[in-house]
Amino acid sequence: LPSDHYHTLQLADGVYALINHPQGWGIGNMGIIDIGDKTLLFDSSMTPTSALEAKQIAESVTRRSVDIIINSHYHNDHIWGNQVFSKQTQIISSAKTRGLIETEGAEELSWFQANSSELLAKLTGQLENESEASKKQELLLAVIYYQALAESVPNIEVRLPEITFEHQLTIYGSKRSAEVITYQNGHTADDAILFLPEDGIVFMADLLFVKTHPFLVEADLTGLVSILDEVSNLDAEKYVSGHGTVGTKSDISLMKDYVHYCQTISNDFIEGKLPAASVEEIPIPKQFEEWQLSNFFYINLNHLLNHRQR
């Protein structure tokens, strides 16, 4: 379907992944699931503009209004689109995620409202002066992100989930069931997946990044690896990432390798086993060097080093 923000990928009859375009304002990926008598969305994107487009795509492919939205976790690129849906659309999250939207999420919105325009101007200037192609591409993605924020944050009205659950929730439809399972201490303090057992499909949100450097600053790395082990044991073949594209069990293994590598390299750096004088001199390993958002590699390492040295 033509779209300014998403590439629509059909995974099964009535199941679609909305993969954010590199220049899209959704930032995170979403899912559309027709369970037979209801339409579910997994996450709602970052901006009202992209959320409205996702809503239109969902209504077009299912020929039905969106009945339920699952918010996977509290980060802005997964929940700020809630506001564009009617009150007839029920929004569901874990109880802990709802609490995080009210607390850390509110602080995040205030910060972006205060800083997005200034950061956009700074990044735009850096982009204009950058000549190296790879750095220029990374800056372009950052400019798009802050363009979306600068235009959107004045009009964001965070809509909280109306229904919460503790550990697992099963939604039954006439065509398929959908299992929402929440895990604590992974990518954030609380992250939910959506598992379609009849189809062997899992929507992972930010517990999985595919061909994209993950953001590990809030992550419990031991917990994250444990969750990835557990999810890889599900009877599934397709795993939709929060950022990147649709993966397989091998992409879950790569994500675990990435986490382990970041842990090892930070330990070696602290113990003086690396010749690099600064983190920025550490080369990205070959298996990850083509991944998007390479700046996250150094953000992750610096965070791990600061955490270790406290």
N, C-alpha and C positions, 0 to 999 in steps of 0.2 A: 504494500500500500504506500502511496506517496506520502512523505512525511518530512518535516523540517527537523525533527528531533530524534526519531527512532527508525531503526530497521526492524520490520516485523518478520519474525522467523517462526513458521509453523513447526511444532515439535510432534504433534499428534492431532487427531481429529478433535477440534475444540480446545487445543492447548497451544498457546503462543508465547514466545519470548519477545519482549520489546527491548532491543539492544540500542543503547544510546549512541547516536551518531557522534563522531569526534567533535563536531561543532554543535551538537545538540545541547539543549538546556535542561534535559532531564538528569544528566550527569550519571545517575545510577540506572541499572537495568530494572525492568519490571516484568510481571507475568500476567497473562490473561488466561483464565481457566473457565470454560463452560462446563459446569457440573451437571447440566441437564435441565434443571429448572431454575438455576441461579447462575449469575456471572460473578466471578471473583477476580479481583485485582490483587496481585502481590506487590505491595509498595505503591507509592503514588507520585514519585519523582520529586524534584527540588523546586520547580517554579510553577505557578499557576498556568503559565503559557504552555509548558510541556505537559502538564497534567490534563489540561483541556484537550490537547491533541491525543493523549493516551485514552482518555474517555471516549473520544470520537472513534478511535480505532476499535476499541472494545465493543462499542455499540454496533459498529459496522460488521465485525466478524461474528458476533454472537446474536445480532438482531434483538438485543435486549439491553435495558439499562443495567448499569453496574449495581449489583445488590450488596456486595461485601468487599471491603478492602482490608487486607492484612498488612499491618505495619511491622516490618521485620525487626527494626531497632530504631533508636531515637535520632540518628543522624539526619541532618536537614535534607540531604538528597534522596531520602526515602520516605519522608512524611509531610513535607511542606505542601505537597499537592493535595492533601486531604480537603482543603477548604473549597475546592471547586465542585465537589460532589454534593448532591442534594441530601437533605436530612433523611430521605428514604434509604440512602446508602449507609449501611452499618459499618463502622470501623472497629476493627478488632486488633488487640495486641496483648502481649503478656502484661500482667499487672506491673511488673518491674519496669518494662519499657514505657508504659504510660507514666509512671512516676518520673522516669528519666526525661521524658519529653517536657514535663512540667518544671523540672529543676535545671539540669545541665542544658537541656534544649532551649529553655527560656534565656539562659545566660548566653548561649551560642547566638541566638537571634539578636539579642541586644548588641553583642560584639560586632556582628556583621552589619547591623544598621549603622553603627558608629564608624566602621572602618572600611567598608567595601569600596566606596568611591575613591578614597585616597589610595588604596592598594591597586585599584584598577588603573589609575593614572600612573602610578609608579611602574607597574608591569608593562603598560603600553609603551612607556619611555624606554624600558629595557629591551622590549621587542624591537623597537625601531632602530636601536643601536647594536643589536646582536647580528653577527655575520655567520657564525657557525650553525650549520643546518640543524643538527640534532638539538642544540640548545634553543634555537629559534622555534622548533616544533614544540618543545616543552613549554616555552613561554607563551606560545599561541594558545595552548590548552588552558594555561592559567588565566590568560586574558579572557577567554570565553567564559570560564567559570565565574570570574569577577564581574564580567559584563552582565551575566544572568543574575548574579546577586544584586549588583547595584541597581538594576531596573526593578527587581522583584521585592527586595526587603521592605520598601516603604509600604507595600500592600499586603504583606504576609499577616494572616490571622491564623495562628496555629489552632487547628481543630484536633481536639484530643479524641482518642478512641473511646467509644461508648460501651464497649464490651471487652472484658479482660478475662484471662485464664491464667492458671498457674504453671502447668507443665506441658500439657498436650491437649489439643482440641481437635476433634474430628467433625468435619462438615460433610453431611451426606447429601448427595444429589441423585437424581434419577438416572444419570449417565455414569457418574464416578464419585468416589469419595476423595476428600482432601484432608490430609493430616498436617496440622500445624504443631510443630514441636519446638520448644524453646530450650536454649542452653545458656547457662550462666558462665561468665568469665572466659569469653572467647575473643571475638573482635572487639566487643564492648562488654559491659557488665551483663548484658542480656541480649541474645540474638535468636531469632526464630527462623526456621526453614519451613518450606511447604513441600510435602511429599505426596506424590500421586502414585499410590501403590499399583493401581491397575495399568499405569502407563510406564512405570519405571523412570519417572522424572522427578528431580528435586530442584526446587528454586532455593538457592543458597544465600542470597543477599551477600553481605560482605564477609561471610565466613569463607568465601572462595573468590579469588581474583584469577582470571585466566589471561595469560600473556600480558599481564599488567602487574607492576609492583604493588603489593598490598600496603595498606596503611596500618602500621602496627603500634602506633603511639599509645593507644588506649588498650592494647591487647594484653591478655594474660597468655604468654606464649606457650606455657605448658598446657594450660586449659584449651587453647586453640588447637594444638596438635591432637589432644585427646578427643576433642569434638570431631575433628576431621577423620580420625580413625573410626569413630562411631558411625559417622554419616557414610563413610565409604563401605560399611558393612550392610547398608540398606540394599534391597534388591532393586537397583536402579542402574541405568546406563547413561542417562543424560543429566548433567548438573549445570544449572544456569547460574552463572556468577553474578555478583553484584556489580562488577566492573570487568570489562573484557567481553567474552562471548560465551557460548555454550561449551562446556567441557565434559570430560569423562573422568573415570577413576584415576587415570594417569595424571590429570591436572591436579587432582587432590594430592597425589603423591608429590608433584612438583611444588605445590604450595607448602607442604610439610618440609621438603628439602630447603626451600627458601628460608623458612623460619629457623631451621637448624643451622643453616649457613650464617644467618645474621647473628645468631647466638655465638657460634664458634668464632666468627671473625671479630666480634666485639671483645670476646675473652682474650683472643690472641693479641689484639691491639693493646689492651690494658696490660697484658703480661710481657709486652715488648717483643713478641715473636714476629711482628710484621715490620718490614723496612719503612713503611709509610710514616711520614712525619705528621700527617693530619688525616682525618677520616676521608676527606675529599680526594686523597691520593690513592685510596684503595680501589682497585679496578672492580667493576661489576663482573661476576663470573660469566663464562661463555653461555651457560644455559639460560641466563636471565638478561643478557646484554641487549637483546632485541625487544624486550618487553617495554610497554608504554609506561609513562610516569616514572622515569628513572630517577628523578629527584627524590622520590619516596625512599629509595635505597639509602641515601645519605641521611635523610630525616630519621629513618628507622634506626640506623647505626648510632647516630648522635643521641637519640633517645635512650637506647640501650646502654650506651656508655655513661650518660648522666645518671641513669637509674642505678647502675652498678657502683658508681663512685659516691653515692649519697651516704 
